[in-house]
Structure formats: structure tokens, C-alpha cells
Amino acid sequence: FDMELNADLVVLSACETGRGKITGDGVIGLSRSLMSAGTASVLVSLWKVPDNATYLLMREFYQTWESSGDKAQALRQAMLTTMQQYPSPENWAAFTLMGEAQ
């Protein structure tokens, strides 16, 4: 909480990076700490994710974000693309964007 980050986006693509302790104030975890430190958006996974599907999703996410500038739209497109090759939701639905969409 003492850090001061000037980052537009932090991506934590490892397994279960969006999990934390549930309290009356919401979920307390790494993503909330990063946002409190000044990060505009955090992209995390909510459960264990397979390597190959995650690689594809992240590659698509960054390519789309670079061309569109819209993080939420880039994540959506990356999920749709990943879904074509890895149709089971366990492969692509774990990721969520918190914070600013653009």
C-alpha cells in the first residue's frame, strides 16, 4: 500500500492472481493493493489456468490492446479468439479486468 505506481495496466497472468481474502470491504488481495498504489487497471485470473490457452489469450490481448487502446475490448476479443481453439470456459473465462477499461 505504500508504493506509488504510475502504471496504466498491470497483468498478473499466473494462476489465481485475482483471489484474496473476502471482507466487509470486498476482496483484499494483490490486485486491490496495486490499484491502491495507483495502477489504473489490473488484469488477473480467478482460478488455475492452463499454459497454452493463457499464452494464446495474452498474445491476443496485447495485440488487440495495442491496436485499439481499449483494455476491456481487447480482453473480450482475446477470450473469443481463445475460445475457438480452447472451447472449455476453464481455458479462457478465468481472466477479469479491474479498473479503467481504456
PyMOL commands that set and color helices and strands:
alter all, ss='L'
color gray80, all
select helices_A, chain A and resi 30-36+51-68+71-85+89-91
alter helices_A, ss='H'
color red, helices_A
select strands_A, chain A and resi 10-12+20-23+26-29+41-45+95-99
alter strands_A, ss='S'
color yellow, strands_A
deselect
rebuild
show_as cartoon
